[in-house]
Amino acid sequence: MNDHDHGHPHEHHDHGGRLVGRWRRLTHLVVPHSHDSRTKIDPALESSRAGLRALWISLLGLGATAAAQAVIVVLSGSVALLGDTLHNVADALTAVPLAIAFLLGRRAATRAYTYGYGRAEDLAGIVIVLVIAGSAVAAAWTAVARLLHTTEVTHLPWVAAAGLVGFVGNETVARYRIRVGRRIGSAALVADGLHARTDGYTSLAVLAAAGGAALGWRWADPAIGLIIAVAITVVLKDAAREVYRRLMDAVDPDLVDRAETTLRAVPGVQDVTAVRLRWIGHRLHAEADLVVAADLSLLAAHEIAADAEHQLTHAVPRLATATVHTDPDSHPGGHHHTDLSHRRRQAASQPAGPAATRHG
């Protein structure tokens, strides 16, 4: 059986084996079919491994950047560079909540957390957004303070070199985090990459401030600091919007269109009444309601649902599971379910007939 086979377990040629196979098949039909094969587990784990690898590599990169800057701080005595160095150290540590989130995301679902722990990444994204906001406030506060009380910057060549080192280190880490985050579908990792990019701009501010100080412009350092604070705020808006969308279960509408188109192309599907997609961590989960012919057998309707799930998991990137519900064309949509339930309950509560009345 191949990795995407939706068939049933091989049945033995003896009579007992056929009965067992049929029983398993029938018991599987009574609930909505969920496509969650073993082929979906390994990619999910590989995504977590890729995310963790990106975090640790970027942590080492930012750590090396901060260490190089610290050496220049000792040699130059620059307070501005000391602040940038400490900021880079704090930013490197944002890898910690993300790493915890990736590790939690590997845990299996429980009776309490039936969808697993993938949402821990969204919580880590909130922490990262708060750190970016803190960076913007700190940059603006420091810039205003230095505008009110200007100071002379010394050891300018070393300060300029440290600013260049900070920019290269942060930009390298930012590109790596954003690339991996988009590949595995992690909004939190992308937000962290955007955060690293803002830190690179902050380091460039140190470089520009050193150039302005070399020309005798004491106001250059705080003025550029205010510009960088505005740039950080713009990045903060983008990162916060991405994390907010994940928390609100927003997805790319193109993915919904692709899912609907795929489902409508499945033989036997007359209509698609609902498609729901949601991110849990960096994996997608789908639910769909289909309309099929009312005269189909339960087995035939199940086979259509299984085929629909199979095609859906191939058409939608990073889709981990799909649950498909089928409705007969005589009652399309889900509004009739309540009426059906009420009628069945009423029929079950009524006496069976005159005999039931006599012996009641």
C-alpha positions as CSV (number, residue, x, y, z in Angstrom):
1,M,0.0,0.0,0.0
2,N,1.5,3.4,-1.0
3,D,1.8,6.4,1.3
4,H,-1.5,7.9,0.1
5,D,-3.6,4.8,-0.3
6,H,-7.1,5.2,1.1
7,G,-8.0,1.6,0.7
8,H,-8.8,-0.7,3.6
9,P,-6.6,-3.3,5.3
10,H,-5.9,-6.4,3.3
11,E,-8.5,-9.0,4.0
12,H,-7.6,-12.7,4.4
13,H,-9.2,-15.2,2.0
14,D,-10.9,-17.1,4.7
15,H,-14.4,-16.4,5.8
16,G,-13.5,-15.0,9.2
17,G,-11.0,-12.6,7.7
18,R,-13.6,-11.2,5.3
19,L,-16.0,-10.6,8.1
20,V,-13.4,-8.8,10.1
21,G,-12.5,-6.6,7.1
22,R,-16.1,-5.8,6.4
23,W,-16.8,-5.0,10.1
24,R,-13.8,-2.6,10.2
25,R,-15.0,-0.9,7.0
26,L,-18.6,-0.5,8.3
27,T,-17.5,0.9,11.7
28,H,-15.3,3.4,9.9
29,L,-18.3,4.7,7.9
30,V,-20.4,5.9,10.8
31,V,-18.3,9.0,11.5
32,P,-17.0,11.8,9.2
33,H,-13.8,10.6,7.6
34,S,-10.6,12.3,8.7
35,H,-7.5,12.1,6.5
36,D,-4.6,11.9,8.9
37,S,-2.1,9.4,7.5
38,R,1.4,8.6,8.6
39,T,2.7,10.6,5.7
40,K,1.5,13.8,7.4
41,I,3.4,13.2,10.7
42,D,7.0,13.2,9.3
43,P,6.6,16.5,7.4
44,A,5.2,18.1,10.6
45,L,8.1,16.9,12.6
46,E,10.5,18.0,9.9
47,S,9.0,21.5,9.9
48,S,9.6,21.7,13.7
49,R,13.1,20.5,13.2
50,A,13.7,23.2,10.5
51,G,12.2,25.8,12.8
52,L,14.4,24.8,15.7
53,R,17.5,24.6,13.5
54,A,16.8,28.2,12.3
55,L,16.4,29.4,15.8
56,W,19.6,27.9,17.1
57,I,21.6,29.1,14.1
58,S,20.2,32.6,14.3
59,L,20.9,32.6,18.1
60,L,24.5,31.8,17.4
61,G,24.7,34.4,14.7
62,L,23.2,37.2,16.9
63,G,25.4,36.0,19.8
64,A,28.5,36.3,17.7
65,T,27.4,39.7,16.5
66,A,26.8,41.0,20.0
67,A,30.1,39.5,21.2
68,A,32.0,41.4,18.4
69,Q,30.2,44.6,19.3
70,A,31.0,44.1,23.0
71,V,34.7,43.9,22.2
72,I,34.5,47.3,20.4
73,V,32.4,48.7,23.3
74,V,35.3,47.9,25.6
75,L,37.8,49.5,23.3
76,S,35.8,52.6,22.4
77,G,33.8,53.3,25.5
78,S,30.8,54.2,23.4
79,V,27.6,54.3,25.4
80,A,25.4,54.3,22.3
81,L,27.1,51.2,21.0
82,L,26.7,49.6,24.4
83,G,22.9,50.2,24.1
84,D,22.9,48.6,20.7
85,T,24.9,45.6,21.9
86,L,22.6,45.0,24.8
87,H,19.6,45.3,22.4
88,N,21.1,42.7,20.1
89,V,21.6,40.3,23.1
90,A,18.0,40.7,24.2
91,D,16.8,40.1,20.6
92,A,18.9,37.0,20.3
93,L,17.1,35.7,23.4
94,T,13.7,35.9,21.6
95,A,14.7,32.6,20.1
96,V,13.9,31.0,23.5
97,P,10.1,31.4,23.5
98,L,10.0,30.3,19.9
99,A,12.1,27.3,20.6
100,I,9.8,26.4,23.5
101,A,6.8,26.8,21.2
102,F,8.3,24.5,18.5
103,L,9.1,21.9,21.2
104,L,5.6,22.1,22.6
105,G,4.2,21.8,19.1
106,R,5.7,18.3,18.8
107,R,3.6,17.0,21.7
108,A,0.8,14.7,20.8
109,A,-2.8,15.8,21.2
110,T,-4.5,15.0,24.5
111,R,-8.1,14.8,25.8
112,A,-7.8,18.4,27.0
113,Y,-5.8,19.8,24.0
114,T,-7.5,17.8,21.2
115,Y,-5.8,19.9,18.4
116,G,-2.4,19.5,20.0
117,Y,0.0,22.4,21.1
118,G,0.6,24.1,17.8
119,R,-0.9,27.3,19.0
120,A,2.1,27.8,21.3
121,E,3.7,29.4,18.2
122,D,1.1,32.1,18.1
123,L,1.7,32.8,21.8
124,A,5.4,33.1,21.1
125,G,4.5,35.5,18.3
126,I,2.7,37.7,20.8
127,V,5.9,37.8,22.9
128,I,8.0,38.8,19.9
129,V,5.6,41.6,18.9
130,L,5.8,42.9,22.5
131,V,9.6,42.9,22.2
132,I,9.4,44.8,19.0
133,A,7.1,47.3,20.6
134,G,9.6,47.7,23.5
135,S,12.4,48.3,21.0
136,A,10.4,51.0,19.3
137,V,9.6,52.7,22.6
138,A,13.2,52.4,23.8
139,A,14.6,53.8,20.6
140,A,12.2,56.8,20.6
141,W,12.8,57.5,24.3
142,T,16.6,57.4,23.9
143,A,16.4,59.6,20.8
144,V,14.3,62.3,22.5
145,A,16.6,62.2,25.6
146,R,19.6,62.8,23.4
147,L,18.0,65.6,21.5
148,L,17.4,67.4,24.8
149,H,20.9,66.6,26.1
150,T,23.3,66.1,23.3
151,T,26.7,64.4,24.0
152,E,29.9,64.0,22.0
153,V,30.6,60.6,20.4
154,T,34.2,59.4,20.6
155,H,36.2,56.6,18.9
156,L,34.2,57.1,15.8
157,P,36.0,54.5,13.5
158,W,35.3,51.7,16.0
159,V,31.7,52.8,16.5
160,A,31.2,52.9,12.7
161,A,32.7,49.4,12.3
162,A,30.5,48.1,15.1
163,G,27.4,49.5,13.5
164,L,28.3,47.8,10.2
165,V,28.9,44.5,12.0
166,G,25.6,44.8,13.7
167,F,23.8,45.5,10.4
168,V,25.4,42.5,8.6
169,G,24.7,40.1,11.5
170,N,21.1,41.1,11.9
171,E,20.3,41.2,8.3
172,T,21.8,37.8,7.7
173,V,19.8,36.3,10.6
174,A,16.6,38.2,9.4
175,R,16.8,36.7,5.9
176,Y,17.4,33.2,7.2
177,R,14.5,33.4,9.7
178,I,12.0,34.9,7.2
179,R,13.0,32.3,4.5
180,V,12.6,29.3,6.8
181,G,9.5,30.8,8.5
182,R,7.7,31.2,5.2
183,R,8.8,27.8,4.0
184,I,7.4,26.0,7.0
185,G,4.4,28.4,7.5
186,S,5.5,29.8,10.9
187,A,4.1,33.3,11.3
188,A,6.0,33.7,14.6
189,L,9.4,32.9,13.0
190,V,8.7,35.4,10.2
191,A,7.8,38.0,12.8
192,D,11.1,37.3,14.6
193,G,12.9,37.7,11.3
194,L,11.3,41.0,10.8
195,H,12.4,42.0,14.3
196,A,16.0,41.1,13.5
197,R,15.8,43.3,10.4
198,T,14.7,46.3,12.5
199,D,17.7,45.6,14.7
200,G,19.9,45.8,11.6
201,Y,18.5,49.2,10.8
202,T,19.2,50.3,14.4
203,S,22.8,49.3,13.9
204,L,22.9,51.3,10.7
205,A,21.7,54.2,12.8
206,V,24.8,53.9,14.9
207,L,26.9,54.0,11.7
208,A,25.1,57.0,10.4
209,A,25.3,58.7,13.7
210,A,29.1,58.2,13.8
211,G,29.3,59.8,10.3
212,G,27.2,62.8,11.5
213,A,29.3,63.2,14.6
214,A,32.5,63.2,12.5
215,L,31.0,66.2,10.7
216,G,30.4,67.9,14.1
217,W,26.6,67.3,14.1
218,R,25.7,66.4,17.6
219,W,22.0,66.2,16.7
220,A,22.7,63.6,14.1
221,D,22.6,60.6,16.5
222,P,19.3,61.4,18.2
223,A,17.6,62.6,14.9
224,I,18.5,59.3,13.2
225,G,17.4,57.4,16.3
226,L,13.9,58.9,15.9
227,I,13.8,57.9,12.2
228,I,14.7,54.4,13.2
229,A,12.0,54.3,15.9
230,V,9.4,55.2,13.2
231,A,10.8,52.4,10.9
232,I,10.5,49.9,13.8
233,T,6.9,51.0,14.3
234,V,6.1,50.2,10.7
235,V,7.6,46.7,11.0
236,L,5.8,46.3,14.3
237,K,2.5,46.9,12.5
238,D,3.2,44.3,9.9
239,A,4.3,41.7,12.4
240,A,1.4,42.4,14.7
241,R,-1.1,42.1,11.8
242,E,0.4,38.7,10.8
243,V,0.2,37.3,14.4
244,Y,-3.3,38.7,14.8
245,R,-4.5,37.0,11.6
246,R,-3.2,33.7,12.9
247,L,-5.0,34.1,16.2
248,M,-8.2,34.9,14.4
249,D,-7.9,31.8,12.1
250,A,-7.4,33.9,9.0
251,V,-6.0,32.2,5.9
252,D,-5.0,33.3,2.4
253,P,-8.3,33.4,0.4
254,D,-6.5,31.9,-2.5
255,L,-6.1,28.7,-0.4
256,V,-9.8,28.6,0.1
257,D,-10.4,29.0,-3.6
258,R,-7.9,26.3,-4.4
259,A,-9.6,23.9,-1.9
260,E,-13.1,24.6,-3.3
261,T,-11.9,24.1,-6.9
262,T,-10.2,20.9,-6.0
263,L,-13.3,19.5,-4.2
264,R,-15.7,20.5,-7.0
265,A,-13.5,18.5,-9.5
266,V,-13.9,15.3,-7.5
267,P,-16.2,12.8,-9.3
268,G,-19.5,12.5,-7.5
269,V,-19.4,15.9,-5.8
270,Q,-22.4,17.9,-6.8
271,D,-21.7,21.0,-4.7
272,V,-19.4,22.4,-2.0
273,T,-21.4,24.2,0.7
274,A,-18.6,25.0,3.1
275,V,-14.8,25.0,3.3
276,R,-13.0,26.0,6.5
277,L,-9.3,26.3,6.9
278,R,-7.3,27.2,10.0
279,W,-3.6,27.3,11.0
280,I,-2.5,25.4,14.1
281,G,1.2,26.3,14.5
282,H,2.6,25.9,11.0
283,R,0.2,23.2,9.8
284,L,-3.2,23.7,8.1
285,H,-6.4,21.9,9.0
286,A,-9.5,21.7,6.8
287,E,-13.2,20.9,7.1
288,A,-15.5,20.7,4.2
289,D,-19.2,20.0,3.5
290,L,-20.1,18.3,0.2
291,V,-23.4,17.5,-1.5
292,V,-23.7,14.1,-3.2
293,A,-26.5,12.2,-4.7
294,A,-29.2,11.1,-2.2
295,D,-29.5,7.6,-3.7
296,L,-25.8,6.7,-3.0
297,S,-25.0,3.9,-0.6
298,L,-23.2,4.7,2.6
299,L,-20.1,3.0,1.1
300,A,-20.2,5.0,-2.1
301,A,-20.6,8.3,-0.2
302,H,-17.7,7.4,2.0
303,E,-15.5,6.7,-1.0
304,I,-16.3,10.1,-2.5
305,A,-15.3,11.7,0.9
306,A,-12.1,9.7,1.0
307,D,-11.2,10.7,-2.6
308,A,-12.0,14.4,-1.8
309,E,-9.7,14.3,1.3
310,H,-6.9,12.7,-0.7
311,Q,-7.1,15.3,-3.5
312,L,-7.4,18.1,-0.9
313,T,-4.2,17.2,0.9
314,H,-2.3,17.2,-2.4
315,A,-3.7,20.6,-3.6
316,V,-3.3,22.7,-0.4
317,P,0.3,23.2,0.8
318,R,1.1,22.2,4.5
319,L,-2.4,20.7,5.0
320,A,-2.1,18.2,7.9
321,T,-5.6,16.9,8.2
322,A,-9.0,17.2,6.4
323,T,-12.4,16.2,7.6
324,V,-15.2,15.9,5.0
325,H,-18.9,15.7,5.6
326,T,-21.4,14.6,2.9
327,D,-25.0,15.7,2.6
328,P,-27.6,14.2,0.2
329,D,-28.7,16.5,-2.6
330,S,-32.3,16.3,-1.2
331,H,-31.2,18.2,1.9
332,P,-28.1,20.3,1.0
333,G,-26.4,22.3,3.7
334,G,-26.4,21.8,7.4
335,H,-29.6,23.5,8.4
336,H,-31.7,20.3,8.0
337,H,-29.6,18.4,10.7
338,T,-31.6,19.9,13.5
339,D,-34.9,19.0,12.0
340,L,-33.7,15.4,11.3
341,S,-32.5,15.1,14.9
342,H,-35.9,16.3,16.2
343,R,-37.9,13.9,14.1
344,R,-35.8,11.0,15.1
345,R,-36.1,11.9,18.8
346,Q,-39.8,12.3,18.5
347,A,-40.2,8.9,16.7
348,A,-38.1,7.2,19.3
349,S,-40.1,8.7,22.2
350,Q,-43.5,7.6,20.7
351,P,-45.1,4.3,21.7
352,A,-44.5,1.4,19.2
353,G,-48.2,0.7,18.8
354,P,-51.4,-0.6,20.5
355,A,-49.4,-3.5,22.1
356,A,-47.1,-1.0,23.7
357,T,-50.1,0.9,25.1
358,R,-51.7,-2.3,26.6
359,H,-48.5,-3.4,28.3
360,G,-47.3,0.1,29.3
